[in-house]
Amino acid sequence: MFMTTFLREFQSWYWNCDFDDTELQAALDATDAATTPDEFQRAFLVLLRSEDAVARGTALDFFDRAATTSRFGEANPFAPYREEVLAVAREMLRHPPRPGDDIAFEGADHASALLGLKNDAGPEDAEAVLAVLRRRPDGELLFNALWAAQTALGNSETPDPRLVTLIGEMAFDRSLDIADRRQALSALRDATGAAATESLVRATGEDDYRLQQEAAWALSIGERFYAHRTLLERLDASWPDDERGFAASEVHEALGPGPHSTYWRGVDPESPGLLRAHGEMRAPTSKRAHRQGFRTMLYSGLVPMVGIALDHFCDSDGLARFDLDVKAFEPNALALARHLLALSPSSANASPETGAGASHASALDVLALLAEPEDAALLAAALRRRDAAPLVRERALRAAQDCLDRWDEPDDRVVSALEELIFDSSAAMEARTLAVIALFDVPGSQVTAVLWRAAHSSVLPVQVEGALGLTYAHLIDQHRDLVRGLVASWPGGDDEPDRAWLVRAALRD
């Protein structure tokens, strides 16, 4: 709904145009009346594939508008043409900027082209962005160039040193508006390397609080945090409350403690050594201390402490919070997760806030990330535990789904365990439907047979999920008539089953 409305109301970001070419004008007019993705696409492609710079710029603006609107959850109808959009944008940047006139300001073609690149620019685009910035543009052209520069630098293993240097010069150019200087500095946020870091550290000494905060935010991200924690603490303490912006809040959050754990909240280490180790895991004082704190907890031999370490291993805000390389820990994390699953689940007293089974929940999250086909029997056993706490069963189902998605071939033992759960009338309905969902888009005749059986279930929620599983690309042609018949049999209105709308939508596609 939002996508159609916003695109029909949109004309372009920068172009005030009417085309003499009847085909181009008809395409532009069609965007005012289009009601389906196909209609928008046809008009869009006429504009995008034109030789007219204004038409192509307008098309790139439409692509950006649709991409921005997609944040509301609707698909960008122009997304299938992303590669063509990038090619057109790069081609436009290879030409001199279009002169200003009553249609658009000077360089509007470059402004539109940079919009096309702003989310996908890579190292190959550094030269074109550099050329735009060397002309010292202002307004929208400068903003878009800096946005594309930030993306290009962030996507480069070795950032272009010329681009880093030029942006650094702009950040300290007092002839520029302070807002433009802040924007320039933000373009270095994701750039690796000593030169970018040097500019960021230097900027923390500038008089403008917001410039300081932008620099500090960049220094608080990833591995830079470890080397600059002391500086960040000093800056965070120096900013007045009424001068603190969003960047300052990000710095303050980085300095604060990370998560306690996922399943062991309220369980604190009893010994001073483990307490210090846990503290370093949550708020590391250095990279070495972070690693050592994790090792101490992981190899403690105490189930709650091992569980906390495994939670940090799996949590993106845990061990990898500041881009610490966790790969070296993978073999031991997996080995300990296997060991915990071989033991009885932890008691409710061991983790009062979570309840029984926290040890298995921590271990299953590791299996979701790292389990290999040889772990299929262990995973199947976890799925078959009928006395498992609801949380543990849910984590086992999530792990099974992730493993089946990751493994080259589905393991029959895991599929069979899921099938048993799907048709276990004593199991909770949520667990039964999650078991069906775990089989979505998984190849193999055994999986298809389970989905077919689920679609014929007399239990409506199971039936709906089975039907949805049969709508995936490799199955829909064979089962379309069956799914249509099922949809026709379902009640409508307020009585329509949950997620039935997804099945209806899949049939329309």
Phi, psi and omega in degrees: 000310180298317185300310181299314182298312184293321181289325179291328180278347186272149173238307172181170176278325193234349192251128174252091194224148163228136186263138172288328178291121185295325180293317179294319179294322178295322179294317178296318179297326182296331179292340178282339187240353184300143180235350182231158176305321181299318181293318176297318182297316181299314179295317181301315184291327175299315180290315184295323186268006178287161172272356183276123183297324180294318179295317180293320177298319178298317179299318179295325176296318178297320179299316180294320179299317180292320179297320178293319181291334182296347178294343177278002174106354179266147182289143173287115183295343182263359183303325179299344182254021183304314182296322178293322176299314180298320180295317179295316180299316181292324178295319180296324180287345177282348180258157176300154180297145179290135178299153177286148177200196182284356178270320182196163179287165179299129179083012179299328177297322177289325178298316178293320180297320180293329173299320179296335183262347196300331180258355186229005183299142178230188182302332180291347181262357184300319182299314182293318179294320178300317180298320179294314183293330179294337177280359180050063180286176175224182176060218184298325181295318177295314181302312182293323179295319179291324177296312179297323178297316179300317180294315180298317180293319180294333180266009182250126176297321176237100183300146178299117185296330179293320180291318178298316181296313182297316180295320176300318178297320180295322181297334182251010180276103185288352175281346179273155173299144183298328178295322178291324178294318177297318179297320178298315181297323180297335179293343179268000188303318185257006181279131177272170174106159185293323184296315179295317180298319179299317178296321180294316179297317179300321183293337178291347178264001178288161184285329185286122183299317184291328175293317175303314184293323177298317179294316181295321177302313179299323180286344180271358184261134174067205186293343177301331183304315185302316185284341188238017182302315182299317177298317181295321178297318180295316180294315182301324179285342186267343186278127176296151182302322183279003178243011183268122177257192181301318181300322179296322179294326177292321178296314181299320179293321179297324180285337180284170181291141173283189184297146174296309180181182176264317188241002186237023180301137183092351178256109183251146178301144182267328182273150179301322181295316179289327178296318177295318180299316179296321178298320178293325177295324184275323182219078188293140176269344177197165178297316180298316180295325178296311179299313184294321178298318179295315179301317182300317179289317184295322185258021184288336184081001179255123187305313180299321181290320176297318179299318178298317179298317179295324176299317179294325178298323185273337186275127179296339175263012180258248185298326182266015185304322180245039175062029174295135180288113184260359186300324182296338181272350187303311183301316182287325176298317179293318180299317180289326176296317176300319181296316180298323180288339177281344178269166173295149179297149179297152183281167177296328180293334182289334180213078188304324183288328181267322183098193184294146172091011180301324180297320178288324177298315178299317182291320182293328176294327175292317178299323179302326182273322195236347187304142177252166179307332178293345178270005185300319181296319179296318180292319178297321179296320178296323179292329185273355180289102182283346177264007182293145174297151181307320179298316183295318178297318179298319179292325177295320178293319178295320179295318178299317179299313181295320181292315179298326178290328186270324184289149180295322181230138177291141179272130184301326183293320179291318180297317179296320178296321177295319180298317178301319181291321181302321186254018176272104184293344179275349182279155177296145183298323180299319179294320181295316180289324176297327178295323176294314182301326180299342182264358182298136174060025176259127183284165174119143183293326180296318179296315180300320179296322178293316178298320178297316179296319178297320180296338178262007181293148175279352178271112192301314179301322177293318180299317180298315180294322176298316178297319180296321178297331180279357179269359179292158194305321184280356183237337191298320182299322182284334189241013184301314182296320178299314183294320178300318179297321178296314180301318181296335182273349185278146176293155180248190178063221182293342182266001181298136181296149174304140176070004174298329181297330178293323178292316179300317180295321180295324178291331179285331183292000000 
